[in-house]
Each structure stands twice: as C-alpha cells, then as structure tokens.
Amino acid sequence: MARARLTRVTHLYTLLVGGTVVRGGGQPDATAIAWALDTILAVGLDTEVDAVSRGDSHRFDLGGAFVVAPGSGGPGSGATGGTGATGGTGATGGTGATGGTGAPPVLETGGPADLLVLDADPRDLRHGTPAAPPPRVIAVVTGGRVTAGRLPGDDGTTAHDEHDEPGGGQRSVKRPQPAS
C-alpha cells in the first residue's frame, strides 16, 4: 500500500466572511471568499468557505462590507470615482489589477486573488439609486496581498512573516500584545 507523501504548506488561507461578494459575470452574490497565495480557493456561503479552512486560516469578518473585482463596475472608471486607494482614475482603476479590455473581471474559484473591499454596494450608484457618498475603499488586495488599506476585523496586530515575501506564500501571524 502506497503512503501519501506529506508536504509542508507554506501559506495560510485568508477567509473573508459575513459580507457580500459581488462575483460578477451574472453569477449570484456570495457571502464569503477565500484565497491562498494569489489564487481564489472558494466563493460561496460562509459555511462553504469556512469548510476550506485547515484550521490555521486567517479569518476576517467583513461586517457587511462588499467585495468586488478591480475594474468590475461603479460609475465612470472606478467604484468610488475620483482618485481611489490605488491611484489613477478611481479605486477600481481603468486598467486595474486585471488590466486589458473585454469582459468585466469576475471573482471565481481558480481566479486571481485581486479584489477590493468596499463599505457600500457599488451597484447602487450604477442603477441610479440615491447613494451618497460613493462607496469607500476599505482595502485593496492584489495578488493575494493587502496592498492598501486594512481588511475589516484586522485590528492592526496582524504581522506578516517570511512567507509573505516574493516566492513564498502569505502567512499572517498575530504579534504578541504587551500586558495591560
């Protein structure tokens, strides 16, 4: 009987739950998303996404925030208009992390872990409903790494170890807090 070979996992999974994940591409919204390194592992209900966790995942509660793919919508060229967290012409940017032209980017299993976390639904503006101010970018994730802002629920005690370097996976650890 052949034995399975164990390999050391060099990255944590990151799970965002308790929000609205706007998948795009005509797919129904989800409530959670998970990724490892730069690839989306799961998009679905909180329970479905929690099921991919190995127990050492970094889990964040979105608290009702919205997750969208960069360049996926909003009025003009970005979900927030003006100059967003990533610079250029808006938070989602004209070229964004997905670049190029063609069909709008979607958030799907196996796709790139490039996403924006917004404080409001960007589709409200597109449909002409009165929503002011426009959605604010809470965090930008590019290639599986938070490149601007902070994920909801991250209290600032999250540090990144050597696995967060180029060629390694993302691994977040909690810094020890001084005794009060």
N, C-alpha and C positions, 0 to 999 in steps of 0.2 A: 504494500500500500504506500503510495507516494505521500510525502508530507508537504503541506503547504509551506512555502517559504515566507517568513515574516520579514517585512521591510519597515524601516524606521520612517514614520511620517514626519516631514519637516515643516509642516504648516498647519495652522489651525483653520477651521472653518469659521466664517463670520456669518451670523444669522441676524437678520432684521425681521422682527415680528410685530404684530399689533398695529399695522398701518394699512395703507392702500398702495399696492404695487400696480402701476399702470403698465401692463405688458406691452400694449401697442399691437399693431397688426391685426386688429379686430378681435383679439383674444380677450376673454373676460378678466376683470381685475382680480388680483390675488391679495392676500393679507400679509404675505411674508416672502422673503427671498434669502438664499444662502449662496455663498461663494467660497472658493479656496483658490489661493494664488490669484490668477487673473481670469478665472472661469466660473460662470454661474453653475451651481450644482442643482438647485431646485428653486422653483417658483410655484407657490400654491397657498393653501391654507396654513395657518400657524402650526397645526398638528402635523401636517405633511412635511413641512420644512424642518420642524423640530426632530422629526424621525431620521433625518440625515446626520444629525449630530453624533459624534463619537463620545460625547461626554466632556470633552475639553474645548468645545467650541466657544467662541466669543459671541455672546448673545446680547442683542440690544433691542429694547422695546421702543418702537417708533412713536408710541404715544399718539397715534392717529396721523402721523406725517405721511406724505406721499413720496413714492419712489418712481422715477421716470428715467428713461434712457436719455443721454445727452442728445440734443438736436431733435427730440421727439415731438416737440409741439410748443404751444404757447403763442401769444401774439407776436407778430414780427419775426425776428430771428432768434428770440430766446424766451424762455418761460417767464423770466422776470422783466424782460425789456432792459433798456439802459445798459450799463456795464455791470456784468454779473461777477460772481466769485472767480470765474475763470478768465475774466477779461474779455476782450473782443466786443462783440455786439450783443451780448446777453449771457445769462447763466448757462444756457444750453449751447450758445455759440452757433454760428453759421456752419462751421466745419466740425466742431465738437470732437469728442474722442473717437467717434466713428468715422469722421471725415467723408469726403466724396459726396456724391449725389445719389439719387434713386429713391427707393422705398425708405420711409422713416425707420429708424432703428427700433428694435424690439428687445424686451428682456425675456430671454428664454433659456432653458437648460442647455448648457454647452456653449452659450454665447459669451461674449466678453463681459467681465465684471466692471463695466463702465456705467455709472449711474449717478443721478442727482437725488438728494433728499430735499424735499420742499415742504414748507409749512402749510401749504394750501393746494387745492386741486387746480393745476394749470388749465384744465379743460373748461373750467367755469368762464375764464376770460375768452376762450376761443368761441364759446357758444353765446357770447354777448350777455351773460348774466352779470348783474352789477356786483363786482367783487373788487374791492379796493382796500388796501393796496394790493398790488400784484403779488403772487407767491414769492416768498423769500427763500433763497437757497440756504439750507442748514448745513449741508455737507456735499462735497464732490468726491466721488470715488472713481479713480482712473486706474485701470489695470489691477483692480483689487485693493488698491491702497487709497486711504483718505488723503487727498491732495489739497483740500481746502475745507475749512470749517471743522465741525465735530459731529460725529454721529449722535443722535438722540440717546440719552442714557449714559453717554461717556462723561463721567464726572471729572475728567482731566487726570485721573490716576492711571490711565492706560499708557503703558510704555511699550515700545517695540524692541524685541531682542534681535539677535544676529540673523534670525530667519527672515527679517524684514528687509534684508539687503538684496541688491541685484543678484540673481541666480539662486536665491533662497525663497522660501515661502513666507507668507505672512503669519506671524505668530505674535499675539498680543498677550502681555502679562500684566498683572496688577503690581504696581510699586508698593512697597511696604509703607504704611502711613505712620507718622510719629504718634506716640501715645499721647492722649489728651490729658 
